[in-house]
Amino acid sequence: TSKKGGTNHNKVGLMVRESLHYGSKTAIVMLSSAEGYVRFAARGTNNKGMSYQDYPAVNRAAPKWLKIERIGDVITGYVADDGASWQEAANATVSMKSEAYIGFAVAPRSGSSQVEAHFKVIE
């Protein structure tokens, strides 16, 4: 995952959501390339706030490999520099329906900024 454009506070990543409704239960692992960390966020209750955990990246430069995994109610975000040596960034227990949405996330710092994200090797 890599990004360009926008401000230093833009994020790109992978997410799991219970539904497509705003405020849905969700978990996301995302990269802030300019700030050099991976952030994991989760919302365990619909329409409530997100909890955040930052994982400082060893190598501050993008690109990074990101992986998100759901086993039962536990959702875990991972990061790697090489796509092979995965390190757990964080995890959260988020009780969701058995069928959920998984996809890409791009979060600009402000509504007026543009962010370009590149996702490769999708499995």
PAFIKOL-420072 format. One line per 2 residues: number of its first residue (from 1); their letters; for each residue y, x, z of N, C-alpha, C. Coordinates in steps of 0.2 Angstrom, whole numbers, plus 2048, in hexadecimal, padded with zeros to 3 digits. Layout:
N
NUM> a> Y X Z Y X Z Y X Z; ...
end
This chain:
123
1> ts> 7FA 804 800 800 800 800 806 804 800; 80B 803 7FC 811 807 7FC 817 802 7FA
3> kk> 81D 804 7FB 822 7FF 7FA 828 803 7F8; 82D 800 7F5 833 803 7F3 839 7FD 7F3
5> gg> 83F 7FF 7F4 844 7FA 7F3 846 7F7 7FA; 84B 7F4 7FA 84D 7F0 800 84F 7F5 806
7> tn> 84F 7F3 80C 851 7F7 811 84B 7FB 815; 84D 7FF 819 848 803 81D 843 7FE 821
9> hn> 846 7F8 822 842 7F4 827 83D 7EF 824; 83D 7EF 81D 838 7EB 819 831 7ED 81B
11> kv> 82C 7E8 81B 825 7E9 81C 821 7E6 816; 81B 7E9 815 816 7E7 810 810 7E7 814
13> gl> 80B 7E3 812 805 7E3 816 800 7DE 813; 7FB 7DD 818 7F5 7D8 817 7F5 7D3 81D
15> mv> 7F4 7CD 81B 7F4 7C8 820 7EE 7C3 820; 7ED 7C0 825 7E8 7BA 826 7EC 7B4 829
17> re> 7EB 7AE 826 7EF 7A9 828 7EA 7A3 829; 7EB 79E 82E 7E7 798 82E 7E9 793 829
19> sl> 7EF 793 827 7F2 78E 822 7F8 791 81F; 7FA 78E 81A 800 790 816 807 78D 819
21> hy> 806 78A 81F 80C 787 822 810 78C 826; 816 78C 825 81B 790 829 819 78F 831
23> gs> 818 795 834 816 795 83B 80F 794 83D; 80B 795 837 803 795 838 801 79B 83C
25> kt> 7FB 79A 83F 7F8 79F 843 7F7 7A5 83E; 7F8 7AB 83F 7F8 7B0 83B 7F7 7B7 83E
27> ai> 7F4 7BC 83A 7F4 7C3 83C 7F6 7C7 836; 7FA 7CC 837 7FC 7D0 831 7FC 7D8 833
29> vm> 7FA 7DC 82F 7FB 7E3 830 7FF 7E5 82A; 805 7E9 82C 80A 7EA 827 80D 7F1 828
31> ls> 80F 7F4 822 812 7FB 822 819 7FB 822; 81D 7FF 826 824 800 825 824 807 823
33> sa> 824 809 81C 824 80F 81A 82A 814 81C; 830 811 81C 835 815 81E 835 817 825
35> eg> 833 813 829 833 814 831 82D 817 833; 828 818 82F 822 81B 830 81D 818 835
37> yv> 81C 812 835 817 80F 839 814 809 836; 80E 807 839 80B 801 837 80C 7FC 83D
39> rf> 80D 7F6 83B 80E 7F1 840 809 7EC 83F; 807 7E9 845 802 7E4 845 805 7DE 849
41> aa> 805 7D8 846 808 7D2 849 803 7CD 849; 803 7C8 84E 7FF 7C3 84E 802 7BD 851
43> rg> 801 7B7 84F 803 7B1 852 7FC 7AD 853; 7FB 7AC 85A 7F5 7A8 85C 7F5 7A1 85D
45> tn> 7FC 79E 85D 7FD 797 85D 802 795 858; 800 790 855 805 78D 84F 80C 78C 852
47> nk> 811 78E 84E 818 78D 84F 81A 791 855; 817 796 858 819 79A 85D 81B 7A1 85A
49> gm> 81E 7A5 85F 820 7AC 85C 81A 7B1 85B; 81C 7B6 858 817 7BB 856 817 7C1 85B
51> sy> 811 7C4 85D 811 7C9 861 810 7CF 85C; 813 7D5 85E 814 7DB 85A 811 7E1 85D
53> qd> 80D 7E5 859 80B 7EC 85C 80C 7F1 856; 80F 7F6 858 810 7FC 853 80B 801 854
55> yp> 809 804 84E 804 809 84E 808 80F 84B; 80A 814 84E 80D 81A 84B 809 81D 846
57> av> 80B 81E 840 807 821 83B 808 829 83B; 802 82C 83A 802 833 83B 806 837 836
59> nr> 805 834 82F 809 837 82A 80E 831 828; 815 832 829 81A 82D 829 81B 82A 822
61> aa> 819 82E 81D 81A 82C 816 815 827 813; 817 822 80F 813 81D 80C 811 821 806
63> pk> 80B 820 802 807 819 804 802 81A 809; 800 815 80C 7FB 814 811 7F5 810 80F
65> wl> 7F0 810 811 7EA 80B 810 7EA 806 816; 7EA 800 815 7EA 7FB 81A 7E4 7F7 819
67> ki> 7E1 7F4 81E 7DB 7F0 81E 7DC 7EB 824; 7DA 7E5 822 7DA 7DF 828 7D3 7DC 828
69> er> 7D1 7DB 82E 7CA 7D9 82E 7CA 7D3 833; 7C6 7CE 832 7C5 7C8 836 7BE 7C7 838
71> ig> 7BC 7C8 83E 7B5 7C7 841 7B6 7C1 846; 7B4 7BB 845 7B5 7B6 84A 7BC 7B5 84B
73> dv> 7BE 7B5 851 7C5 7B4 853 7C9 7BA 853; 7C6 7C0 852 7CA 7C7 853 7CC 7C9 84C
75> it> 7D2 7CA 84B 7D5 7CD 845 7D7 7D4 847; 7D5 7D9 843 7D7 7E0 844 7DA 7E3 83E
77> gy> 7E0 7E7 83F 7E3 7EA 83A 7E1 7F2 83A; 7E0 7F5 834 7DF 7FC 834 7E3 7FF 82F
79> va> 7E4 806 830 7E8 80A 82C 7E4 811 82A; 7E5 813 824 7E2 81A 822 7E7 81D 81E
81> dd> 7E7 824 81E 7EA 828 819 7E6 829 812; 7E0 828 813 7DB 82A 80D 7D7 824 80B
83> ga> 7D7 81E 80E 7D3 819 80C 7CB 819 80F; 7CA 81E 813 7C4 820 816 7C4 821 81D
85> sw> 7C8 824 820 7C9 825 827 7CD 820 82A; 7CA 81A 82C 7CE 815 82E 7CF 815 836
87> qe> 7D5 814 838 7D7 814 83F 7DA 80D 841; 7D7 80A 846 7D9 803 848 7E1 804 84A
89> aa> 7E5 7FF 847 7EC 7FF 849 7ED 7FA 84F; 7E9 7F5 84F 7EA 7F0 854 7E5 7EA 853
91> na> 7E4 7E6 858 7E0 7DF 856 7E3 7DA 85B; 7E1 7D4 859 7E3 7CE 85D 7DE 7C9 85C
93> tv> 7DD 7C5 861 7D9 7BF 861 7DD 7B9 85F; 7DC 7B6 859 7DF 7B0 856 7DA 7AB 854
95> sm> 7D9 7A6 858 7D4 7A1 856 7D7 79D 850; 7D3 79D 84A 7D5 79A 844 7CF 796 842
97> ks> 7D0 791 83D 7CA 78E 83A 7C6 793 836; 7C0 791 835 7BB 796 832 7BE 798 82B
99> ea> 7C1 794 827 7C4 796 821 7CC 797 822; 7CE 79D 81F 7D5 79F 820 7D7 7A2 81A
101> yi> 7DE 7A3 819 7E1 7A6 814 7E2 7AE 815; 7E1 7B2 810 7E2 7B9 811 7E6 7BB 80B
103> gf> 7EB 7C0 80C 7EF 7C2 806 7F4 7C7 808; 7F8 7C8 803 7FD 7CE 804 803 7CB 807
105> av> 807 7CF 80A 80D 7CD 80D 813 7D2 80B; 819 7D0 80A 81E 7D4 809 824 7D1 80D
107> ap> 827 7D4 811 82C 7D1 816 832 7D5 815; 837 7D3 812 83E 7D6 811 842 7D5 818
109> rs> 846 7DA 81A 84A 7DA 820 84F 7D4 81F; 852 7D3 819 856 7CE 818 855 7CA 812
111> gs> 857 7C4 811 856 7C0 80C 859 7C3 805; 85D 7C7 806 861 7CA 800 85E 7D0 7FD
113> sq> 859 7D3 801 856 7D9 7FE 850 7D8 7FA; 84E 7DD 7F6 848 7DC 7F1 844 7E2 7F3
115> ve> 83D 7E0 7F3 838 7E5 7F5 833 7E5 7F0; 831 7EB 7EE 82B 7EB 7E9 825 7EF 7EC
117> ah> 820 7EB 7EC 81A 7EE 7F0 814 7EF 7EB; 810 7F4 7EC 80A 7F6 7E8 804 7F6 7EC
119> fk> 7FF 7F1 7EA 7F9 7F1 7EE 7F4 7F3 7E9; 7EF 7F8 7EB 7EA 7FA 7E6 7E3 7FA 7EA
121> vi> 7DE 7FB 7E7 7D7 7FB 7E9 7D6 7F5 7EE; 7D6 7EF 7EB 7D5 7E9 7EF 7CE 7E7 7EF
123> e> 7CB 7E7 7F5 7C4 7E5 7F6 7C3 7DF 7FA
end
